[in-house]
Amino acid sequence: VNEVSRTKLMRGSFLIETGFGSVEVKIGTAFGKVLNVAPEFESCKLVAERAGVSLDEVYKEAATMARKQIGERE
């Protein structure tokens, strides 16, 4: 039997401005480091519909911009 431990991430969210509009981005942190960055699907979908672009375009831009902004914070 192998014992496994697990660390629960602290979760939060913030808005990121993209060229298409504001998108909510979720982040997961542990031990003072950001471990996960994920644009919120419904937020991306709504922005994509309003801007007349693909969901994929909005998601990718939001993820890229969020990672850049988080990198500036750390």
PDB file of N, CA, C and O in Angstrom:
ATOM      1  N   VAL A   1       0.845  -1.176   0.000  1.00  0.00           N
ATOM      2  CA  VAL A   1       0.000   0.000   0.000  1.00  0.00           C
ATOM      3  C   VAL A   1       0.892   1.241   0.000  1.00  0.00           C
ATOM      4  O   VAL A   1       1.773   1.385   0.847  1.00  0.00           O
ATOM      5  N   ASN A   2       0.653   2.120  -0.948  1.00  0.00           N
ATOM      6  CA  ASN A   2       1.390   3.383  -1.025  1.00  0.00           C
ATOM      7  C   ASN A   2       0.543   4.511  -0.459  1.00  0.00           C
ATOM      8  O   ASN A   2      -0.633   4.652  -0.795  1.00  0.00           O
ATOM      9  N   GLU A   3       1.149   5.301   0.392  1.00  0.00           N
ATOM     10  CA  GLU A   3       0.472   6.467   0.930  1.00  0.00           C
ATOM     11  C   GLU A   3       0.755   7.663   0.038  1.00  0.00           C
ATOM     12  O   GLU A   3       1.892   7.884  -0.379  1.00  0.00           O
ATOM     13  N   VAL A   4      -0.271   8.420  -0.246  1.00  0.00           N
ATOM     14  CA  VAL A   4      -0.137   9.595  -1.101  1.00  0.00           C
ATOM     15  C   VAL A   4      -0.722  10.788  -0.365  1.00  0.00           C
ATOM     16  O   VAL A   4      -1.804  10.703   0.215  1.00  0.00           O
ATOM     17  N   SER A   5      -0.002  11.894  -0.395  1.00  0.00           N
ATOM     18  CA  SER A   5      -0.552  13.111   0.206  1.00  0.00           C
ATOM     19  C   SER A   5      -0.970  14.059  -0.908  1.00  0.00           C
ATOM     20  O   SER A   5      -0.497  13.970  -2.041  1.00  0.00           O
ATOM     21  N   ARG A   6      -1.843  14.940  -0.562  1.00  0.00           N
ATOM     22  CA  ARG A   6      -2.387  15.845  -1.562  1.00  0.00           C
ATOM     23  C   ARG A   6      -2.504  17.241  -0.967  1.00  0.00           C
ATOM     24  O   ARG A   6      -2.913  17.405   0.183  1.00  0.00           O
ATOM     25  N   THR A   7      -2.143  18.242  -1.758  1.00  0.00           N
ATOM     26  CA  THR A   7      -2.269  19.629  -1.323  1.00  0.00           C
ATOM     27  C   THR A   7      -3.405  20.283  -2.094  1.00  0.00           C
ATOM     28  O   THR A   7      -3.443  20.246  -3.323  1.00  0.00           O
ATOM     29  N   LYS A   8      -4.321  20.877  -1.357  1.00  0.00           N
ATOM     30  CA  LYS A   8      -5.443  21.563  -1.990  1.00  0.00           C
ATOM     31  C   LYS A   8      -5.000  22.967  -2.372  1.00  0.00           C
ATOM     32  O   LYS A   8      -4.435  23.686  -1.548  1.00  0.00           O
ATOM     33  N   LEU A   9      -5.254  23.369  -3.629  1.00  0.00           N
ATOM     34  CA  LEU A   9      -4.879  24.701  -4.092  1.00  0.00           C
ATOM     35  C   LEU A   9      -5.819  25.754  -3.524  1.00  0.00           C
ATOM     36  O   LEU A   9      -7.019  25.520  -3.382  1.00  0.00           O
ATOM     37  N   MET A  10      -5.263  26.909  -3.203  1.00  0.00           N
ATOM     38  CA  MET A  10      -6.085  28.073  -2.872  1.00  0.00           C
ATOM     39  C   MET A  10      -6.590  28.588  -4.214  1.00  0.00           C
ATOM     40  O   MET A  10      -5.839  28.615  -5.188  1.00  0.00           O
ATOM     41  N   ARG A  11      -7.839  28.992  -4.274  1.00  0.00           N
ATOM     42  CA  ARG A  11      -8.406  29.419  -5.546  1.00  0.00           C
ATOM     43  C   ARG A  11      -8.847  30.866  -5.478  1.00  0.00           C
ATOM     44  O   ARG A  11      -9.242  31.375  -4.429  1.00  0.00           O
ATOM     45  N   GLY A  12      -8.767  31.512  -6.629  1.00  0.00           N
ATOM     46  CA  GLY A  12      -9.208  32.891  -6.742  1.00  0.00           C
ATOM     47  C   GLY A  12      -9.493  33.209  -8.198  1.00  0.00           C
ATOM     48  O   GLY A  12      -9.299  32.364  -9.073  1.00  0.00           O
ATOM     49  N   SER A  13      -9.945  34.405  -8.456  1.00  0.00           N
ATOM     50  CA  SER A  13     -10.202  34.806  -9.841  1.00  0.00           C
ATOM     51  C   SER A  13      -9.987  36.305  -9.979  1.00  0.00           C
ATOM     52  O   SER A  13     -10.014  37.047  -8.998  1.00  0.00           O
ATOM     53  N   PHE A  14      -9.775  36.729 -11.205  1.00  0.00           N
ATOM     54  CA  PHE A  14      -9.644  38.144 -11.512  1.00  0.00           C
ATOM     55  C   PHE A  14     -10.061  38.373 -12.951  1.00  0.00           C
ATOM     56  O   PHE A  14     -10.177  37.424 -13.727  1.00  0.00           O
ATOM     57  N   LEU A  15     -10.287  39.623 -13.310  1.00  0.00           N
ATOM     58  CA  LEU A  15     -10.644  39.970 -14.687  1.00  0.00           C
ATOM     59  C   LEU A  15      -9.393  40.377 -15.446  1.00  0.00           C
ATOM     60  O   LEU A  15      -8.522  41.068 -14.918  1.00  0.00           O
ATOM     61  N   ILE A  16      -9.321  39.936 -16.689  1.00  0.00           N
ATOM     62  CA  ILE A  16      -8.209  40.308 -17.564  1.00  0.00           C
ATOM     63  C   ILE A  16      -8.809  40.993 -18.792  1.00  0.00           C
ATOM     64  O   ILE A  16      -9.805  40.531 -19.349  1.00  0.00           O
ATOM     65  N   GLU A  17      -8.200  42.085 -19.198  1.00  0.00           N
ATOM     66  CA  GLU A  17      -8.661  42.783 -20.396  1.00  0.00           C
ATOM     67  C   GLU A  17      -7.985  42.176 -21.615  1.00  0.00           C
ATOM     68  O   GLU A  17      -6.758  42.118 -21.691  1.00  0.00           O
ATOM     69  N   THR A  18      -8.789  41.725 -22.564  1.00  0.00           N
ATOM     70  CA  THR A  18      -8.266  41.219 -23.828  1.00  0.00           C
ATOM     71  C   THR A  18      -8.672  42.196 -24.926  1.00  0.00           C
ATOM     72  O   THR A  18      -9.407  43.149 -24.668  1.00  0.00           O
ATOM     73  N   GLY A  19      -8.212  41.971 -26.116  1.00  0.00           N
ATOM     74  CA  GLY A  19      -8.623  42.790 -27.253  1.00  0.00           C
ATOM     75  C   GLY A  19     -10.086  42.599 -27.609  1.00  0.00           C
ATOM     76  O   GLY A  19     -10.645  43.369 -28.390  1.00  0.00           O
ATOM     77  N   PHE A  20     -10.712  41.566 -27.035  1.00  0.00           N
ATOM     78  CA  PHE A  20     -12.109  41.259 -27.319  1.00  0.00           C
ATOM     79  C   PHE A  20     -13.050  41.707 -26.208  1.00  0.00           C
ATOM     80  O   PHE A  20     -14.254  41.834 -26.432  1.00  0.00           O
ATOM     81  N   GLY A  21     -12.515  41.949 -25.012  1.00  0.00           N
ATOM     82  CA  GLY A  21     -13.319  42.335 -23.858  1.00  0.00           C
ATOM     83  C   GLY A  21     -12.751  41.730 -22.582  1.00  0.00           C
ATOM     84  O   GLY A  21     -11.718  41.061 -22.608  1.00  0.00           O
ATOM     85  N   SER A  22     -13.430  41.968 -21.467  1.00  0.00           N
ATOM     86  CA  SER A  22     -12.981  41.467 -20.156  1.00  0.00           C
ATOM     87  C   SER A  22     -13.356  40.007 -19.978  1.00  0.00           C
ATOM     88  O   SER A  22     -14.493  39.614 -20.238  1.00  0.00           O
ATOM     89  N   VAL A  23     -12.392  39.201 -19.531  1.00  0.00           N
ATOM     90  CA  VAL A  23     -12.600  37.772 -19.319  1.00  0.00           C
ATOM     91  C   VAL A  23     -12.208  37.423 -17.888  1.00  0.00           C
ATOM     92  O   VAL A  23     -11.172  37.868 -17.393  1.00  0.00           O
ATOM     93  N   GLU A  24     -13.046  36.622 -17.225  1.00  0.00           N
ATOM     94  CA  GLU A  24     -12.708  36.149 -15.885  1.00  0.00           C
ATOM     95  C   GLU A  24     -11.690  35.013 -16.005  1.00  0.00           C
ATOM     96  O   GLU A  24     -11.833  34.114 -16.833  1.00  0.00           O
ATOM     97  N   VAL A  25     -10.671  35.074 -15.169  1.00  0.00           N
ATOM     98  CA  VAL A  25      -9.623  34.054 -15.163  1.00  0.00           C
ATOM     99  C   VAL A  25      -9.508  33.487 -13.755  1.00  0.00           C
ATOM    100  O   VAL A  25      -9.438  34.233 -12.778  1.00  0.00           O
ATOM    101  N   LYS A  26      -9.489  32.153 -13.659  1.00  0.00           N
ATOM    102  CA  LYS A  26      -9.351  31.490 -12.365  1.00  0.00           C
ATOM    103  C   LYS A  26      -7.883  31.125 -12.163  1.00  0.00           C
ATOM    104  O   LYS A  26      -7.187  30.743 -13.105  1.00  0.00           O
ATOM    105  N   ILE A  27      -7.426  31.250 -10.914  1.00  0.00           N
ATOM    106  CA  ILE A  27      -6.047  30.864 -10.602  1.00  0.00           C
ATOM    107  C   ILE A  27      -6.040  29.927  -9.399  1.00  0.00           C
ATOM    108  O   ILE A  27      -6.900  30.009  -8.522  1.00  0.00           O
ATOM    109  N   GLY A  28      -5.067  29.050  -9.378  1.00  0.00           N
ATOM    110  CA  GLY A  28      -4.864  28.156  -8.247  1.00  0.00           C
ATOM    111  C   GLY A  28      -3.456  28.366  -7.716  1.00  0.00           C
ATOM    112  O   GLY A  28      -2.491  28.333  -8.481  1.00  0.00           O
ATOM    113  N   THR A  29      -3.331  28.582  -6.408  1.00  0.00           N
ATOM    114  CA  THR A  29      -2.020  28.828  -5.806  1.00  0.00           C
ATOM    115  C   THR A  29      -1.767  27.866  -4.651  1.00  0.00           C
ATOM    116  O   THR A  29      -2.694  27.363  -4.016  1.00  0.00           O
ATOM    117  N   ALA A  30      -0.496  27.631  -4.403  1.00  0.00           N
ATOM    118  CA  ALA A  30      -0.071  26.852  -3.242  1.00  0.00           C
ATOM    119  C   ALA A  30       1.338  27.288  -2.899  1.00  0.00           C
ATOM    120  O   ALA A  30       2.169  27.496  -3.783  1.00  0.00           O
ATOM    121  N   PHE A  31       1.599  27.424  -1.614  1.00  0.00           N
ATOM    122  CA  PHE A  31       2.928  27.799  -1.130  1.00  0.00           C
ATOM    123  C   PHE A  31       3.422  29.107  -1.750  1.00  0.00           C
ATOM    124  O   PHE A  31       4.617  29.274  -1.995  1.00  0.00           O
ATOM    125  N   GLY A  32       2.492  30.033  -2.001  1.00  0.00           N
ATOM    126  CA  GLY A  32       2.854  31.343  -2.528  1.00  0.00           C
ATOM    127  C   GLY A  32       3.158  31.382  -4.017  1.00  0.00           C
ATOM    128  O   GLY A  32       3.626  32.403  -4.521  1.00  0.00           O
ATOM    129  N   LYS A  33       2.905  30.303  -4.724  1.00  0.00           N
ATOM    130  CA  LYS A  33       3.165  30.261  -6.166  1.00  0.00           C
ATOM    131  C   LYS A  33       1.882  29.969  -6.923  1.00  0.00           C
ATOM    132  O   LYS A  33       1.043  29.191  -6.468  1.00  0.00           O
ATOM    133  N   VAL A  34       1.734  30.598  -8.084  1.00  0.00           N
ATOM    134  CA  VAL A  34       0.599  30.320  -8.956  1.00  0.00           C
ATOM    135  C   VAL A  34       0.914  29.036  -9.713  1.00  0.00           C
ATOM    136  O   VAL A  34       1.914  28.952 -10.428  1.00  0.00           O
ATOM    137  N   LEU A  35       0.052  28.039  -9.549  1.00  0.00           N
ATOM    138  CA  LEU A  35       0.268  26.744 -10.185  1.00  0.00           C
ATOM    139  C   LEU A  35      -0.671  26.481 -11.356  1.00  0.00           C
ATOM    140  O   LEU A  35      -0.384  25.639 -12.207  1.00  0.00           O
ATOM    141  N   ASN A  36      -1.795  27.200 -11.400  1.00  0.00           N
ATOM    142  CA  ASN A  36      -2.772  26.958 -12.455  1.00  0.00           C
ATOM    143  C   ASN A  36      -3.438  28.270 -12.857  1.00  0.00           C
ATOM    144  O   ASN A  36      -3.824  29.067 -12.002  1.00  0.00           O
ATOM    145  N   VAL A  37      -3.567  28.484 -14.151  1.00  0.00           N
ATOM    146  CA  VAL A  37      -4.251  29.658 -14.703  1.00  0.00           C
ATOM    147  C   VAL A  37      -5.230  29.144 -15.751  1.00  0.00           C
ATOM    148  O   VAL A  37      -4.830  28.446 -16.683  1.00  0.00           O
ATOM    149  N   ALA A  38      -6.520  29.485 -15.606  1.00  0.00           N
ATOM    150  CA  ALA A  38      -7.522  29.000 -16.549  1.00  0.00           C
ATOM    151  C   ALA A  38      -8.606  30.042 -16.789  1.00  0.00           C
ATOM    152  O   ALA A  38      -9.343  30.395 -15.869  1.00  0.00           O
ATOM    153  N   PRO A  39      -8.708  30.541 -18.031  1.00  0.00           N
ATOM    154  CA  PRO A  39      -9.820  31.428 -18.343  1.00  0.00           C
ATOM    155  C   PRO A  39     -11.144  30.696 -18.112  1.00  0.00           C
ATOM    156  O   PRO A  39     -11.256  29.505 -18.402  1.00  0.00           O
ATOM    157  N   GLU A  40     -12.134  31.401 -17.597  1.00  0.00           N
ATOM    158  CA  GLU A  40     -13.433  30.818 -17.293  1.00  0.00           C
ATOM    159  C   GLU A  40     -14.195  30.613 -18.605  1.00  0.00           C
ATOM    160  O   GLU A  40     -14.362  31.554 -19.381  1.00  0.00           O
ATOM    161  N   PHE A  41     -14.652  29.398 -18.849  1.00  0.00           N
ATOM    162  CA  PHE A  41     -15.282  29.030 -20.110  1.00  0.00           C
ATOM    163  C   PHE A  41     -16.457  29.925 -20.469  1.00  0.00           C
ATOM    164  O   PHE A  41     -16.490  30.477 -21.569  1.00  0.00           O
ATOM    165  N   GLU A  42     -17.424  30.083 -19.568  1.00  0.00           N
ATOM    166  CA  GLU A  42     -18.631  30.870 -19.879  1.00  0.00           C
ATOM    167  C   GLU A  42     -18.287  32.330 -20.167  1.00  0.00           C
ATOM    168  O   GLU A  42     -18.909  32.956 -21.025  1.00  0.00           O
ATOM    169  N   SER A  43     -17.308  32.869 -19.460  1.00  0.00           N
ATOM    170  CA  SER A  43     -16.863  34.235 -19.696  1.00  0.00           C
ATOM    171  C   SER A  43     -16.278  34.366 -21.104  1.00  0.00           C
ATOM    172  O   SER A  43     -16.588  35.314 -21.826  1.00  0.00           O
ATOM    173  N   CYS A  44     -15.434  33.414 -21.484  1.00  0.00           N
ATOM    174  CA  CYS A  44     -14.832  33.410 -22.825  1.00  0.00           C
ATOM    175  C   CYS A  44     -15.902  33.267 -23.903  1.00  0.00           C
ATOM    176  O   CYS A  44     -15.854  33.940 -24.933  1.00  0.00           O
ATOM    177  N   LYS A  45     -16.861  32.389 -23.656  1.00  0.00           N
ATOM    178  CA  LYS A  45     -17.933  32.147 -24.622  1.00  0.00           C
ATOM    179  C   LYS A  45     -18.741  33.423 -24.876  1.00  0.00           C
ATOM    180  O   LYS A  45     -19.028  33.764 -26.024  1.00  0.00           O
ATOM    181  N   LEU A  46     -19.101  34.117 -23.810  1.00  0.00           N
ATOM    182  CA  LEU A  46     -19.878  35.348 -23.920  1.00  0.00           C
ATOM    183  C   LEU A  46     -19.091  36.426 -24.672  1.00  0.00           C
ATOM    184  O   LEU A  46     -19.635  37.097 -25.549  1.00  0.00           O
ATOM    185  N   VAL A  47     -17.821  36.589 -24.329  1.00  0.00           N
ATOM    186  CA  VAL A  47     -16.978  37.586 -24.993  1.00  0.00           C
ATOM    187  C   VAL A  47     -16.815  37.243 -26.476  1.00  0.00           C
ATOM    188  O   VAL A  47     -16.870  38.129 -27.329  1.00  0.00           O
ATOM    189  N   ALA A  48     -16.615  35.964 -26.780  1.00  0.00           N
ATOM    190  CA  ALA A  48     -16.456  35.533 -28.176  1.00  0.00           C
ATOM    191  C   ALA A  48     -17.713  35.820 -28.988  1.00  0.00           C
ATOM    192  O   ALA A  48     -17.627  36.291 -30.122  1.00  0.00           O
ATOM    193  N   GLU A  49     -18.877  35.538 -28.415  1.00  0.00           N
ATOM    194  CA  GLU A  49     -20.146  35.793 -29.109  1.00  0.00           C
ATOM    195  C   GLU A  49     -20.323  37.284 -29.376  1.00  0.00           C
ATOM    196  O   GLU A  49     -20.719  37.683 -30.471  1.00  0.00           O
ATOM    197  N   ARG A  50     -20.029  38.099 -28.375  1.00  0.00           N
ATOM    198  CA  ARG A  50     -20.183  39.554 -28.531  1.00  0.00           C
ATOM    199  C   ARG A  50     -19.208  40.125 -29.553  1.00  0.00           C
ATOM    200  O   ARG A  50     -19.545  41.053 -30.289  1.00  0.00           O
ATOM    201  N   ALA A  51     -17.985  39.563 -29.598  1.00  0.00           N
ATOM    202  CA  ALA A  51     -16.949  40.084 -30.498  1.00  0.00           C
ATOM    203  C   ALA A  51     -17.015  39.454 -31.889  1.00  0.00           C
ATOM    204  O   ALA A  51     -16.357  39.927 -32.816  1.00  0.00           O
ATOM    205  N   GLY A  52     -17.802  38.394 -32.038  1.00  0.00           N
ATOM    206  CA  GLY A  52     -17.913  37.729 -33.327  1.00  0.00           C
ATOM    207  C   GLY A  52     -16.652  36.970 -33.725  1.00  0.00           C
ATOM    208  O   GLY A  52     -16.301  36.900 -34.902  1.00  0.00           O
ATOM    209  N   VAL A  53     -15.976  36.401 -32.724  1.00  0.00           N
ATOM    210  CA  VAL A  53     -14.760  35.621 -32.974  1.00  0.00           C
ATOM    211  C   VAL A  53     -14.927  34.241 -32.329  1.00  0.00           C
ATOM    212  O   VAL A  53     -15.903  33.990 -31.622  1.00  0.00           O
ATOM    213  N   SER A  54     -13.968  33.360 -32.580  1.00  0.00           N
ATOM    214  CA  SER A  54     -14.081  32.010 -32.030  1.00  0.00           C
ATOM    215  C   SER A  54     -13.760  31.995 -30.534  1.00  0.00           C
ATOM    216  O   SER A  54     -12.993  32.814 -30.027  1.00  0.00           O
ATOM    217  N   LEU A  55     -14.367  31.051 -29.864  1.00  0.00           N
ATOM    218  CA  LEU A  55     -14.105  30.831 -28.444  1.00  0.00           C
ATOM    219  C   LEU A  55     -12.623  30.556 -28.225  1.00  0.00           C
ATOM    220  O   LEU A  55     -12.036  31.037 -27.256  1.00  0.00           O
ATOM    221  N   ASP A  56     -12.020  29.787 -29.121  1.00  0.00           N
ATOM    222  CA  ASP A  56     -10.604  29.438 -29.013  1.00  0.00           C
ATOM    223  C   ASP A  56      -9.709  30.677 -29.031  1.00  0.00           C
ATOM    224  O   ASP A  56      -8.742  30.752 -28.274  1.00  0.00           O
ATOM    225  N   GLU A  57     -10.026  31.650 -29.891  1.00  0.00           N
ATOM    226  CA  GLU A  57      -9.233  32.888 -29.963  1.00  0.00           C
ATOM    227  C   GLU A  57      -9.262  33.634 -28.628  1.00  0.00           C
ATOM    228  O   GLU A  57      -8.229  34.070 -28.121  1.00  0.00           O
ATOM    229  N   VAL A  58     -10.458  33.769 -28.078  1.00  0.00           N
ATOM    230  CA  VAL A  58     -10.615  34.488 -26.813  1.00  0.00           C
ATOM    231  C   VAL A  58      -9.904  33.742 -25.687  1.00  0.00           C
ATOM    232  O   VAL A  58      -9.190  34.350 -24.890  1.00  0.00           O
ATOM    233  N   TYR A  59     -10.099  32.419 -25.621  1.00  0.00           N
ATOM    234  CA  TYR A  59      -9.488  31.611 -24.569  1.00  0.00           C
ATOM    235  C   TYR A  59      -7.967  31.733 -24.599  1.00  0.00           C
ATOM    236  O   TYR A  59      -7.333  31.966 -23.570  1.00  0.00           O
ATOM    237  N   LYS A  60      -7.390  31.575 -25.786  1.00  0.00           N
ATOM    238  CA  LYS A  60      -5.930  31.628 -25.913  1.00  0.00           C
ATOM    239  C   LYS A  60      -5.378  33.000 -25.541  1.00  0.00           C
ATOM    240  O   LYS A  60      -4.368  33.093 -24.842  1.00  0.00           O
ATOM    241  N   GLU A  61      -6.034  34.068 -26.005  1.00  0.00           N
ATOM    242  CA  GLU A  61      -5.541  35.410 -25.672  1.00  0.00           C
ATOM    243  C   GLU A  61      -5.662  35.685 -24.173  1.00  0.00           C
ATOM    244  O   GLU A  61      -4.753  36.254 -23.569  1.00  0.00           O
ATOM    245  N   ALA A  62      -6.780  35.282 -23.578  1.00  0.00           N
ATOM    246  CA  ALA A  62      -6.970  35.498 -22.144  1.00  0.00           C
ATOM    247  C   ALA A  62      -5.920  34.728 -21.340  1.00  0.00           C
ATOM    248  O   ALA A  62      -5.361  35.264 -20.383  1.00  0.00           O
ATOM    249  N   ALA A  63      -5.651  33.489 -21.715  1.00  0.00           N
ATOM    250  CA  ALA A  63      -4.656  32.685 -21.003  1.00  0.00           C
ATOM    251  C   ALA A  63      -3.268  33.302 -21.120  1.00  0.00           C
ATOM    252  O   ALA A  63      -2.538  33.392 -20.133  1.00  0.00           O
ATOM    253  N   THR A  64      -2.910  33.723 -22.315  1.00  0.00           N
ATOM    254  CA  THR A  64      -1.593  34.332 -22.537  1.00  0.00           C
ATOM    255  C   THR A  64      -1.441  35.624 -21.744  1.00  0.00           C
ATOM    256  O   THR A  64      -0.426  35.835 -21.081  1.00  0.00           O
ATOM    257  N   MET A  65      -2.445  36.482 -21.813  1.00  0.00           N
ATOM    258  CA  MET A  65      -2.375  37.762 -21.116  1.00  0.00           C
ATOM    259  C   MET A  65      -2.378  37.567 -19.596  1.00  0.00           C
ATOM    260  O   MET A  65      -1.688  38.288 -18.876  1.00  0.00           O
ATOM    261  N   ALA A  66      -3.147  36.599 -19.115  1.00  0.00           N
ATOM    262  CA  ALA A  66      -3.193  36.338 -17.670  1.00  0.00           C
ATOM    263  C   ALA A  66      -1.840  35.851 -17.173  1.00  0.00           C
ATOM    264  O   ALA A  66      -1.375  36.284 -16.119  1.00  0.00           O
ATOM    265  N   ARG A  67      -1.205  34.955 -17.919  1.00  0.00           N
ATOM    266  CA  ARG A  67       0.114  34.460 -17.503  1.00  0.00           C
ATOM    267  C   ARG A  67       1.139  35.581 -17.481  1.00  0.00           C
ATOM    268  O   ARG A  67       1.984  35.633 -16.587  1.00  0.00           O
ATOM    269  N   LYS A  68       1.070  36.477 -18.456  1.00  0.00           N
ATOM    270  CA  LYS A  68       1.990  37.622 -18.480  1.00  0.00           C
ATOM    271  C   LYS A  68       1.756  38.508 -17.267  1.00  0.00           C
ATOM    272  O   LYS A  68       2.707  38.934 -16.611  1.00  0.00           O
ATOM    273  N   GLN A  69       0.488  38.788 -16.967  1.00  0.00           N
ATOM    274  CA  GLN A  69       0.174  39.663 -15.843  1.00  0.00           C
ATOM    275  C   GLN A  69       0.590  39.016 -14.523  1.00  0.00           C
ATOM    276  O   GLN A  69       1.130  39.698 -13.651  1.00  0.00           O
ATOM    277  N   ILE A  70       0.353  37.731 -14.362  1.00  0.00           N
ATOM    278  CA  ILE A  70       0.745  37.032 -13.139  1.00  0.00           C
ATOM    279  C   ILE A  70       2.244  37.023 -12.999  1.00  0.00           C
ATOM    280  O   ILE A  70       2.761  37.174 -11.892  1.00  0.00           O
ATOM    281  N   GLY A  71       2.959  36.850 -14.097  1.00  0.00           N
ATOM    282  CA  GLY A  71       4.417  36.883 -14.074  1.00  0.00           C
ATOM    283  C   GLY A  71       4.931  38.213 -13.561  1.00  0.00           C
ATOM    284  O   GLY A  71       5.958  38.269 -12.885  1.00  0.00           O
ATOM    285  N   GLU A  72       4.213  39.293 -13.882  1.00  0.00           N
ATOM    286  CA  GLU A  72       4.582  40.624 -13.407  1.00  0.00           C
ATOM    287  C   GLU A  72       4.352  40.759 -11.915  1.00  0.00           C
ATOM    288  O   GLU A  72       5.073  41.504 -11.251  1.00  0.00           O
ATOM    289  N   ARG A  73       3.355  40.051 -11.363  1.00  0.00           N
ATOM    290  CA  ARG A  73       3.020  40.141  -9.935  1.00  0.00           C
ATOM    291  C   ARG A  73       4.028  39.404  -9.074  1.00  0.00           C
ATOM    292  O   ARG A  73       4.336  39.837  -7.964  1.00  0.00           O
ATOM    293  N   GLU A  74       4.549  38.279  -9.584  1.00  0.00           N
ATOM    294  CA  GLU A  74       5.438  37.439  -8.764  1.00  0.00           C
ATOM    295  C   GLU A  74       6.821  38.005  -8.659  1.00  0.00           C
ATOM    296  O   GLU A  74       7.681  37.415  -8.005  1.00  0.00           O
TER     297      GLU A  74
END
